[in-house]
Amino acid sequence: MKKKRLVICLGATLGLTVAAGCGDDSPGTDSGNDSGTGAESSSGGEVTPPASSSGADSSSGGGEMGMDDTSTGSAPVEVTVEGEVADLVPPSLPIPDAVIGVYGDDTLTATSNAGGLYSIGPFAPDMWATMVLEPSTEYQGSVIAVNIGNAPEQEDQLAQIGRATIVDQIDGLESQMPADVDLSQAIIIVRLITPFVINEGGPVRVTMDPPPVPDTYYAPDASFAPVLNSSELAFAGLPVVVYFNVVPDEPGAYSFTFEHDTSICTSVYDELPTLGDHVTLINVTCE
């Protein structure tokens, strides 16, 4: 198993660019793309639907959400997600030939075209889907939650980080972080998507359960430098905590709680798996 010294200012790269790139909790991000790739799919599948969801199957009835309405004759709603796969690092160039799947549903796959555009579905409406972008020779994989709405089509931008970027950061900051990094393990990035609360009430304190191994996590300070063993979302310009050498596990194996002096903070969706050679993105909101 190949190991390297980690000194990633990975949070500096990801934190700045995730806001502009990854599929977040809300549908309809403006990518302005016309997807023409099509999704390699034969079934909608149930991927983390809410308890009230019926799973929307076009062959069944019953009057539940997304089902045939005999009074109107309306067809079941099936949602197609489309958009662009882009590099997390500015200028966020499109990534062709990115292989996209859905965690827990082997029937839904897609591959981005030469312009980085993808289309995947159908999904049942009003559910969460976990998009998994496979690692390649140039890019590390990604695990991203997408909130499926109830419109027939929605746009969400997906993203990956290049292996060269990670290696450059490790090499450039090696002297600052003592832990050996194993890039075949998982990385988790916790990102605050409401950073204004830091200016209003101070840092958000993040607790991971089970606790991370010492020297395998950090958060950037106001100068964008990584602070080893810091788990505070304290810099509004880059509100992330990065955990590395995370052992791959099932959804829910790692949980996060948050404390803030003036706001209540929760993760948007954290039932995400951790996969080797992948970055799992956890978004946090405070109100």
Rosetta silent file (secondary structure, phi, psi, omega in degrees, C-alpha in Angstrom):
SEQUENCE: MKKKRLVICLGATLGLTVAAGCGDDSPGTDSGNDSGTGAESSSGGEVTPPASSSGADSSSGGGEMGMDDTSTGSAPVEVTVEGEVADLVPPSLPIPDAVIGVYGDDTLTATSNAGGLYSIGPFAPDMWATMVLEPSTEYQGSVIAVNIGNAPEQEDQLAQIGRATIVDQIDGLESQMPADVDLSQAIIIVRLITPFVINEGGPVRVTMDPPPVPDTYYAPDASFAPVLNSSELAFAGLPVVVYFNVVPDEPGAYSFTFEHDTSICTSVYDELPTLGDHVTLINVTCE
SCORE:     score description
SCORE:     0.000 S_00000001
   1 L     0.000  123.477 -174.393    0.000    0.000    0.000 S_00000001
   2 L   -78.833  131.655  178.934    1.588    3.218   -1.103 S_00000001
   3 L  -124.955  147.949  176.200    1.967    5.895    1.540 S_00000001
   4 E  -136.676  163.656  174.689    3.109    9.475    1.330 S_00000001
   5 E   -76.895  132.391 -179.161    3.604   12.302    3.742 S_00000001
   6 L  -103.872  127.486  167.161    0.513   14.476    3.866 S_00000001
   7 L  -139.393   51.989 -173.766    0.608   18.142    4.149 S_00000001
   8 L   -77.932  128.883  162.008   -2.370   18.935    2.043 S_00000001
   9 L   -85.141   35.288 -175.627   -3.683   22.347    1.956 S_00000001
  10 H   -56.136  -35.449  178.065   -6.356   20.224    0.288 S_00000001
  11 H   -61.780  -36.088 -179.679   -8.955   22.191    2.176 S_00000001
  12 H   -62.863  -40.616  178.183   -7.682   25.395    0.629 S_00000001
  13 H   -71.752  -50.263 -174.195   -8.243   24.009   -2.817 S_00000001
  14 H   -71.018  -42.020 -175.538  -11.496   22.195   -2.116 S_00000001
  15 H   -61.918  -38.271 -179.050  -13.040   24.739    0.180 S_00000001
  16 H   -73.702  -31.369 -171.173  -12.700   27.550   -2.300 S_00000001
  17 H  -102.106  -21.071  177.877  -13.903   25.583   -5.257 S_00000001
  18 H   -60.255  -38.877 -179.220  -16.547   23.292   -3.845 S_00000001
  19 H   -58.082  -29.779 -179.123  -18.761   26.317   -3.386 S_00000001
  20 H   -94.447   -7.088 -167.980  -18.594   26.876   -7.084 S_00000001
  21 H  -129.049  -52.160 -162.498  -18.719   23.284   -8.125 S_00000001
  22 L   -73.657  155.710  175.973  -20.040   20.269   -6.244 S_00000001
  23 L   -64.806  114.503 -175.829  -23.581   19.025   -6.353 S_00000001
  24 L   -93.342 -163.514 -175.843  -25.056   20.600   -3.248 S_00000001
  25 L   -78.267  -14.379 -177.392  -28.219   20.037   -1.302 S_00000001
  26 L  -114.444  138.116  179.449  -30.383   22.078   -3.636 S_00000001
  27 L   -76.236  165.799  169.979  -31.207   21.267   -7.238 S_00000001
  28 L    90.663   25.155  175.292  -30.996   23.639  -10.146 S_00000001
  29 L   -64.982  145.717 -173.335  -27.444   24.950  -10.055 S_00000001
  30 L   -82.573   95.324  172.936  -26.729   27.025  -13.112 S_00000001
  31 L  -103.964  -16.835  175.299  -24.480   25.092  -15.363 S_00000001
  32 L    61.423   31.975 -173.764  -26.273   26.181  -18.507 S_00000001
  33 L  -105.305  151.171  172.590  -25.537   22.885  -20.141 S_00000001
  34 L  -109.323  100.980 -173.766  -27.385   20.883  -22.729 S_00000001
  35 L   -75.748  135.994  178.591  -26.685   17.278  -21.804 S_00000001
  36 L  -132.816   17.371 -176.638  -26.394   14.907  -24.679 S_00000001
  37 L   -86.950  -34.825 -176.068  -24.689   11.961  -23.094 S_00000001
  38 L    77.204  151.473  178.894  -27.699   10.049  -21.853 S_00000001
  39 E  -102.954  133.122  175.866  -27.704    7.872  -18.768 S_00000001
  40 E   -77.726   92.319 -172.598  -26.934    4.208  -19.000 S_00000001
  41 E  -151.886  147.542  175.935  -29.947    3.171  -16.995 S_00000001
  42 L  -128.298   -0.331 -176.550  -32.880    0.848  -17.046 S_00000001
  43 L  -152.175  148.810  176.784  -34.469    1.514  -13.692 S_00000001
  44 L   -75.119  -38.467  178.809  -35.222    4.371  -11.330 S_00000001
  45 L    63.001  159.129  175.343  -34.351    2.347   -8.228 S_00000001
  46 L  -106.254  114.826 -178.914  -34.878    3.577   -4.693 S_00000001
  47 L  -122.271   98.274  179.470  -31.877    5.529   -3.485 S_00000001
  48 L    49.538   55.944  174.921  -32.420    6.945   -0.005 S_00000001
  49 L   -77.125  156.635  173.588  -36.017    8.087   -0.489 S_00000001
  50 L   -68.192  165.705 -174.819  -37.810    9.750    2.424 S_00000001
  51 L   -59.733  -29.619 -176.981  -40.188    7.624    4.441 S_00000001
  52 L   -86.228   -4.439 -176.131  -43.185    9.058    2.608 S_00000001
  53 L   -77.363  143.665 -179.543  -41.779    8.393   -0.850 S_00000001
  54 L   -94.094   -9.826  179.461  -43.369    5.698   -2.929 S_00000001
  55 L    87.229   -0.913  173.960  -40.350    5.089   -5.133 S_00000001
  56 L    36.739   88.337  175.715  -42.239    6.182   -8.279 S_00000001
  57 L  -114.918  126.364 -170.437  -42.503    3.191  -10.518 S_00000001
  58 L   -67.282  -14.123 -177.709  -44.135    3.820  -13.862 S_00000001
  59 L   -94.820   -2.461 -176.316  -45.780    0.415  -13.898 S_00000001
  60 L  -116.944  162.437  177.984  -47.603    0.815  -10.607 S_00000001
  61 L  -125.940 -165.012  175.406  -50.470    2.944   -9.342 S_00000001
  62 L   131.897   -7.264  173.705  -51.960    3.856   -5.999 S_00000001
  63 L    79.215    5.064  177.551  -52.193    7.633   -5.884 S_00000001
  64 L   -78.873  178.224 -178.846  -49.026    8.148   -3.829 S_00000001
  65 L   -55.517  127.006  177.155  -46.366   10.750   -4.648 S_00000001
  66 L    81.404    4.446 -178.180  -45.201   10.348   -8.219 S_00000001
  67 L   -96.820  170.506  177.236  -47.871    7.756   -9.026 S_00000001
  68 L   -61.524  136.248  174.856  -50.604    7.772  -11.663 S_00000001
  69 E  -104.927  107.714 -174.189  -53.491   10.054  -10.823 S_00000001
  70 L   -66.962  -22.045 -179.678  -56.575    8.353  -12.190 S_00000001
  71 L   -78.056  -25.500 -178.160  -58.573   11.572  -12.020 S_00000001
  72 L  -114.318  -18.416 -178.042  -56.147   13.473  -14.211 S_00000001
  73 L    74.304   15.844 -177.990  -54.362   10.715  -16.065 S_00000001
  74 E   -72.170  146.350 -179.611  -50.988   12.281  -15.245 S_00000001
  75 L   -81.968  157.881  175.804  -47.916   10.087  -15.624 S_00000001
  76 L   -59.866  145.539  177.348  -45.542    9.327  -12.759 S_00000001
  77 L   -80.555  127.491  172.090  -42.820   11.921  -12.261 S_00000001
  78 L  -125.505  131.859 -172.205  -39.355   10.670  -13.149 S_00000001
  79 E  -106.068  132.083  172.746  -36.422   12.993  -12.636 S_00000001
  80 E  -108.716  129.601  178.037  -33.305   13.182  -14.787 S_00000001
  81 E  -100.823  131.368 -179.459  -30.247   14.895  -13.304 S_00000001
  82 E  -143.455  164.514 -179.515  -27.886   16.547  -15.748 S_00000001
  83 E   160.558 -145.349 -175.375  -25.084   19.071  -15.735 S_00000001
  84 E  -126.833  143.054  167.854  -21.309   19.238  -15.912 S_00000001
  85 E   -98.948  123.579 -174.918  -18.475   17.353  -14.256 S_00000001
  86 E  -131.967  157.533  174.769  -15.691   19.851  -13.563 S_00000001
  87 E   -68.160  137.586  177.806  -12.317   20.010  -11.863 S_00000001
  88 L   -65.628  -23.873 -174.681  -12.547   21.363   -8.310 S_00000001
  89 L   -90.936  129.669  175.838   -9.515   23.528   -8.938 S_00000001
  90 L   -54.684  142.075   11.063   -9.971   26.821  -10.797 S_00000001
  91 L   -85.612   24.956  174.298  -10.428   27.402  -13.659 S_00000001
  92 L    53.584   55.884 -179.525  -12.677   24.363  -13.090 S_00000001
  93 L   -68.898  148.206  178.328  -12.216   22.837  -16.504 S_00000001
  94 E   -64.655  149.875 -178.673  -14.745   20.205  -17.613 S_00000001
  95 L  -112.024  109.976  176.132  -13.792   16.563  -17.117 S_00000001
  96 L   -78.739  158.836  174.206  -14.574   14.242  -20.039 S_00000001
  97 L    60.565   25.070  173.951  -15.116   10.492  -19.620 S_00000001
  98 L   -75.324  129.240 -177.968  -16.000   10.788  -15.926 S_00000001
  99 E   -94.545  121.725 -174.403  -17.827    7.636  -14.855 S_00000001
 100 E  -115.979  133.312  174.924  -20.820    8.403  -12.624 S_00000001
 101 E  -132.891  179.883  178.802  -22.842    5.931  -10.618 S_00000001
 102 E  -123.050  122.848 -178.541  -25.384    5.953   -7.807 S_00000001
 103 L   -61.108  126.416  179.337  -24.503    4.366   -4.504 S_00000001
 104 L    88.947   -0.577  179.829  -26.839    1.456   -3.856 S_00000001
 105 E  -140.913  101.572 -177.488  -28.221    1.278   -7.396 S_00000001
 106 E   -75.960   -8.316 -175.505  -26.173   -0.547  -10.002 S_00000001
 107 E   -84.395  -15.011 -176.403  -28.699    0.183  -12.739 S_00000001
 108 E  -107.382  114.336  176.318  -27.953    3.899  -13.014 S_00000001
 109 E  -141.863  158.690  175.737  -24.697    4.902  -14.677 S_00000001
 110 E  -156.286  159.598  175.270  -23.509    7.660  -16.973 S_00000001
 111 E  -132.061  130.201 -179.796  -20.280    8.887  -18.538 S_00000001
 112 L   -67.001  148.109 -178.852  -19.562   12.544  -19.214 S_00000001
 113 L   -84.904 -169.417 -175.794  -19.018   13.479  -22.848 S_00000001
 114 L   -61.812  -25.223  178.178  -16.100   15.357  -24.368 S_00000001
 115 L   -94.862    8.166  179.708  -17.427   18.614  -22.930 S_00000001
 116 L    82.902    4.029 -177.243  -17.866   17.188  -19.430 S_00000001
 117 E   -83.061  145.158 -179.876  -21.662   17.044  -19.732 S_00000001
 118 E  -138.252  163.295  173.267  -23.604   14.182  -18.188 S_00000001
 119 E  -150.359  129.221 -176.896  -27.196   12.993  -17.797 S_00000001
 120 E  -141.658  140.857  179.516  -28.323   10.293  -15.383 S_00000001
 121 E   157.878 -174.399    7.379  -31.709    8.923  -14.361 S_00000001
 122 E   -87.268  153.431  173.865  -34.553    8.335  -13.985 S_00000001
 123 E  -114.091  152.341  166.892  -34.910    8.931  -10.237 S_00000001
 124 L   -67.433  150.377 -179.039  -38.027    8.938   -8.126 S_00000001
 125 L   -75.285  161.903  171.284  -38.879   12.504   -7.040 S_00000001
 126 L    56.026   62.392 -178.514  -38.241   14.044   -3.618 S_00000001
 127 E  -153.858  168.071  172.368  -35.345   11.909   -2.471 S_00000001
 128 E  -103.048  137.508  174.059  -31.617   12.006   -1.825 S_00000001
 129 E  -124.220  141.092  177.936  -29.221   10.266   -4.182 S_00000001
 130 E  -102.000  107.716  178.624  -25.537    9.658   -3.547 S_00000001
 131 E   -82.902  133.712  178.377  -23.539   10.239   -6.706 S_00000001
 132 E  -120.356  115.829  175.952  -20.232    8.365   -6.892 S_00000001
 133 E   -96.723  123.028 -173.350  -17.662    9.534   -9.423 S_00000001
 134 L   -72.123  144.401  174.584  -15.130    6.829  -10.042 S_00000001
 135 L   -66.693  153.852  177.775  -11.386    7.516   -9.639 S_00000001
 136 L  -135.524 -175.404  178.973   -9.278    7.588  -12.786 S_00000001
 137 L   -65.447  -26.076 -176.657   -5.608    7.904  -13.632 S_00000001
 138 L  -103.265  -23.682 -171.494   -5.929   11.700  -13.434 S_00000001
 139 E  -130.651  144.712  171.245   -8.628   12.247  -10.798 S_00000001
 140 L   -79.088  151.848  179.932   -9.545   11.063   -7.326 S_00000001
 141 E   -71.245  167.185  178.298  -13.122    9.830   -6.920 S_00000001
 142 E  -135.213  148.426  173.099  -15.905   11.857   -5.316 S_00000001
 143 E  -123.763  115.891 -170.479  -18.954   11.058   -3.180 S_00000001
 144 E  -135.063  128.823  176.494  -21.585   13.794   -3.441 S_00000001
 145 E   -82.890  136.450  176.664  -25.179   13.962   -2.165 S_00000001
 146 E  -125.184  129.363  178.226  -27.772   15.365   -4.578 S_00000001
 147 E   -86.239  108.848 -179.282  -31.250   16.417   -3.490 S_00000001
 148 E   -80.033  124.692  179.660  -33.637   15.124   -6.143 S_00000001
 149 L   -89.284 -148.483 -178.204  -36.602   17.457   -6.600 S_00000001
 150 L  -125.768   13.811  172.559  -39.874   16.899   -8.424 S_00000001
 151 L   -87.748  150.065 -178.538  -39.227   18.544  -11.789 S_00000001
 152 L   -59.284  -30.725  177.638  -38.633   16.192  -14.728 S_00000001
 153 E  -134.039  141.956  173.697  -35.152   17.650  -15.226 S_00000001
 154 E  -143.952  155.484 -177.545  -32.742   19.362  -12.853 S_00000001
 155 E  -109.636  133.178  174.492  -29.169   20.556  -13.093 S_00000001
 156 L  -143.045  131.436  178.196  -26.400   19.729  -10.635 S_00000001
 157 L   -90.204  132.399  177.399  -22.706   20.235  -11.141 S_00000001
 158 E  -109.077  161.599 -173.956  -20.434   17.412  -10.003 S_00000001
 159 E  -150.808  158.061  173.632  -16.708   17.660   -9.384 S_00000001
 160 E  -139.937  160.721  177.115  -13.460   15.804   -8.808 S_00000001
 161 L  -112.320  138.247 -177.147   -9.968   16.817   -7.705 S_00000001
 162 E   -71.682  144.659  177.711   -6.913   15.971   -9.764 S_00000001
 163 H   -62.965  -36.108 -179.881   -4.270   13.640   -8.412 S_00000001
 164 H   -62.328  -35.891  178.419   -1.553   16.070   -9.479 S_00000001
 165 H   -63.331  -44.881  179.929   -3.109   18.748   -7.272 S_00000001
 166 H   -63.373  -44.914  179.818   -3.014   16.486   -4.237 S_00000001
 167 H   -62.559  -42.363  179.181    0.599   15.457   -4.899 S_00000001
 168 H   -60.664  -41.240 -179.152    1.667   19.091   -5.362 S_00000001
 169 H   -70.062  -39.036  176.889    0.090   20.051   -2.041 S_00000001
 170 H   -61.765  -48.493 -178.012    1.639   17.110   -0.227 S_00000001
 171 H   -64.646  -39.366 -175.608    5.082   17.901   -1.608 S_00000001
 172 H   -73.011  -24.536 -174.735    4.780   21.630   -0.971 S_00000001
 173 L  -122.132   20.101 -171.795    3.684   21.370    2.671 S_00000001
 174 H   -56.039  -36.621 -173.948    5.330   18.130    3.760 S_00000001
 175 H   -70.677  -14.203 -173.421    7.289   19.592    6.648 S_00000001
 176 H   -92.229  -18.155 -174.684    4.158   20.829    8.446 S_00000001
 177 L  -127.722  120.596 -172.257    2.213   17.593    8.896 S_00000001
 178 L   -80.465  -18.423 -171.998    3.753   14.501   10.493 S_00000001
 179 L   -74.743  140.532  170.051    1.167   11.858    9.600 S_00000001
 180 E   -72.840  134.832  178.775    1.741    9.414    6.797 S_00000001
 181 E  -105.371  138.889  176.710   -1.096    9.676    4.335 S_00000001
 182 L  -115.071  103.777 -175.845   -2.551    6.710    2.538 S_00000001
 183 L   -72.753   -6.041  173.271   -4.380    7.965   -0.528 S_00000001
 184 L   -81.432  -11.064  172.997   -6.027    4.578   -0.951 S_00000001
 185 L   -84.183 -173.977 -177.463   -8.064    5.434    2.149 S_00000001
 186 E   -97.777  159.808  171.294  -10.907    7.977    2.170 S_00000001
 187 E  -122.345  136.420  173.056  -10.946   11.746    2.699 S_00000001
 188 E  -116.040  132.736  173.554  -13.876   13.590    4.292 S_00000001
 189 E  -118.857  119.034  174.691  -14.332   17.324    3.859 S_00000001
 190 E   -95.774  122.923 -172.708  -16.828   19.094    6.130 S_00000001
 191 E  -126.898  128.145  176.772  -17.800   22.412    4.550 S_00000001
 192 E   -83.248  121.013 -178.248  -19.871   25.251    6.016 S_00000001
 193 L   -99.410    3.069  172.840  -22.219   26.640    3.366 S_00000001
 194 L  -125.277   65.851 -171.545  -23.455   29.497    5.588 S_00000001
 195 L   -67.526  -12.469 -179.642  -20.109   31.102    6.488 S_00000001
 196 H   -62.050  -23.575 -178.847  -21.671   34.394    7.586 S_00000001
 197 H   -66.751  -23.634  177.691  -22.382   32.836   10.997 S_00000001
 198 H   -65.609  -42.813  178.529  -18.656   32.862   11.711 S_00000001
 199 H   -68.607  -29.225 -176.515  -18.585   36.641   11.470 S_00000001
 200 H   -86.648  -32.844 -173.105  -21.733   36.906   13.569 S_00000001
 201 H  -143.122   14.975  177.318  -21.009   34.400   16.330 S_00000001
 202 L    89.786 -171.769 -172.935  -17.542   32.946   16.027 S_00000001
 203 L   -71.269  157.520  171.376  -16.335   29.530   14.858 S_00000001
 204 E   -98.650  124.717 -178.006  -18.373   26.383   14.413 S_00000001
 205 E   -94.266  127.225 -174.210  -16.880   23.519   16.414 S_00000001
 206 E  -107.533  131.387  174.998  -17.045   20.150   14.679 S_00000001
 207 E  -119.723  126.050  178.807  -17.041   16.800   16.498 S_00000001
 208 E  -102.678  137.385  178.378  -16.564   13.589   14.545 S_00000001
 209 E  -129.447  121.781   -1.691  -17.771   10.254   15.912 S_00000001
 210 L   -67.804  155.336 -175.898  -15.821    8.030   16.105 S_00000001
 211 L   -61.715  147.502  177.380  -13.054   10.554   16.767 S_00000001
 212 L   -72.827  156.330  175.051  -10.339   10.913   14.133 S_00000001
 213 L   -67.303  136.498  177.508   -6.828    9.699   14.752 S_00000001
 214 L   -53.252  145.846  178.777   -4.597   12.578   15.939 S_00000001
 215 L    70.674   18.373  177.068   -2.609   14.300   13.189 S_00000001
 216 L  -122.391   22.931  176.375   -5.048   13.177   10.473 S_00000001
 217 E  -154.754  157.479 -179.734   -7.248   16.274   10.270 S_00000001
 218 E  -162.833  164.976  172.499   -6.888   20.019    9.973 S_00000001
 219 E  -136.534  146.467 -179.576   -8.653   23.284    9.222 S_00000001
 220 E   -79.013  149.168  174.023   -7.192   26.353    7.511 S_00000001
 221 L   -94.403 -171.116 -174.910   -6.612   29.626    9.308 S_00000001
 222 L   -66.634  -15.602  176.911   -7.119   33.141    7.931 S_00000001
 223 L   -96.859   10.097 -179.946   -3.865   32.915    5.994 S_00000001
 224 L    71.863    8.774  178.619   -5.086   29.699    4.327 S_00000001
 225 L   -84.277  140.763  179.978   -2.432   27.698    6.202 S_00000001
 226 E   -72.372  136.144  176.088   -3.513   24.318    7.602 S_00000001
 227 E  -108.086  106.525 -175.378   -3.797   24.084   11.393 S_00000001
 228 E   -62.951  138.838  179.141   -3.141   20.478   12.348 S_00000001
 229 L    65.280   19.836  172.499   -5.648   18.870   14.741 S_00000001
 230 L   -96.433  132.506  176.529   -8.027   21.807   14.403 S_00000001
 231 L  -124.238   34.906  177.895  -11.678   20.927   13.864 S_00000001
 232 E  -107.314  131.863  170.615  -13.101   24.443   13.936 S_00000001
 233 E   -84.746   88.433 -168.083  -14.795   26.099   11.013 S_00000001
 234 L  -114.530  -14.943 -176.787  -13.235   29.407   11.962 S_00000001
 235 L  -113.873  109.671 -175.004  -12.249   31.172    8.739 S_00000001
 236 L   -62.181  -25.251  179.258  -15.244   32.411    6.745 S_00000001
 237 L   -74.973  -16.656 -178.849  -13.126   32.658    3.620 S_00000001
 238 L  -154.644   70.030 -171.022  -12.390   28.930    3.729 S_00000001
 239 L   -85.570   75.524 -179.946  -14.804   27.190    6.142 S_00000001
 240 E  -135.923  152.506  165.904  -13.697   23.554    5.896 S_00000001
 241 E  -122.105  132.234 -176.516  -12.312   20.781    8.062 S_00000001
 242 E  -112.894  125.821  176.028  -10.394   18.061    6.217 S_00000001
 243 E  -113.726  128.916  179.011  -10.086   14.498    7.549 S_00000001
 244 E  -123.931  173.434 -173.863   -7.715   12.104    5.794 S_00000001
 245 E    56.267   34.829  178.895   -6.709    8.437    6.252 S_00000001
 246 E   -80.892  129.294  179.954  -10.395    7.729    6.916 S_00000001
 247 L   -70.416  126.373  179.261  -11.169    4.001    6.870 S_00000001
 248 L   -57.711  139.931 -177.716  -13.778    3.283    4.176 S_00000001
 249 E  -158.103  177.429 -176.780  -17.144    2.351    5.634 S_00000001
 250 L   -76.475  164.669  174.957  -20.916    2.263    5.079 S_00000001
 251 L   -56.458  136.945  179.524  -23.244    5.299    5.187 S_00000001
 252 L    88.062   -6.846 -179.674  -23.737    6.490    8.750 S_00000001
 253 L   -66.286  -31.589  177.344  -20.510    4.966   10.058 S_00000001
 254 L  -117.083  129.717  178.636  -19.169    8.481   10.681 S_00000001
 255 E  -124.580  159.018 -176.334  -21.365   11.165   12.177 S_00000001
 256 E  -133.889  138.234  171.716  -20.790   14.827   12.918 S_00000001
 257 E  -122.936  159.518 -170.511  -22.202   17.234   15.474 S_00000001
 258 E  -137.451  142.418  176.539  -21.733   20.987   15.567 S_00000001
 259 E  -127.088  135.990  177.327  -21.636   23.706   18.213 S_00000001
 260 L  -145.996  145.980 -172.944  -21.969   27.435   17.658 S_00000001
 261 L   -69.129  -28.763 -174.153  -22.517   30.243   20.147 S_00000001
 262 L  -125.367   -7.676 -175.657  -25.458   31.889   18.368 S_00000001
 263 L  -131.285  160.679  172.103  -26.793   29.436   15.761 S_00000001
 264 L   -99.549  124.737 -174.201  -28.021   25.878   15.430 S_00000001
 265 E  -118.252  136.879  178.620  -25.901   23.980   12.926 S_00000001
 266 E  -141.497  157.956  173.629  -26.675   20.682   11.223 S_00000001
 267 E   -78.066  141.657  178.896  -25.354   18.702    8.290 S_00000001
 268 L   -64.367  -44.031  177.597  -27.481   18.993    5.162 S_00000001
 269 L  -163.763  120.308 -175.632  -27.118   15.266    4.533 S_00000001
 270 L  -125.013   10.472  176.368  -24.513   13.020    6.107 S_00000001
 271 L   -81.888   58.818 -176.092  -25.684    9.476    5.346 S_00000001
 272 L  -112.524  144.081  176.270  -22.815    9.166    2.906 S_00000001
 273 L   -77.832  161.537  167.961  -20.347    6.316    2.505 S_00000001
 274 E  -112.457  129.302 -174.687  -16.599    6.711    2.666 S_00000001
 275 L  -123.899  143.989  177.126  -14.791    4.974   -0.157 S_00000001
 276 L   -60.316  138.703  179.061  -11.116    4.362   -0.757 S_00000001
 277 L    64.937   26.022  176.807   -9.511    6.822   -3.166 S_00000001
 278 E  -130.659  153.026  171.731  -12.585    9.084   -2.916 S_00000001
 279 E  -104.394  122.775  175.901  -13.388   12.434   -1.314 S_00000001
 280 E   -99.060  127.785 -175.928  -16.710   12.521    0.573 S_00000001
 281 E  -104.240  121.635  177.904  -18.251   16.007    0.848 S_00000001
 282 E  -113.467  117.822  178.677  -20.396   16.884    3.905 S_00000001
 283 E   -94.332  141.060 -179.110  -22.194   20.243    3.780 S_00000001
 284 E  -123.029  138.706  176.581  -23.158   22.069    6.989 S_00000001
 285 E  -127.306  146.991  178.304  -25.715   24.852    7.411 S_00000001
 286 E  -127.277  141.423  177.605  -26.403   27.099   10.424 S_00000001
 287 L  -149.304    0.000    0.000  -29.468   29.176   11.187 S_00000001
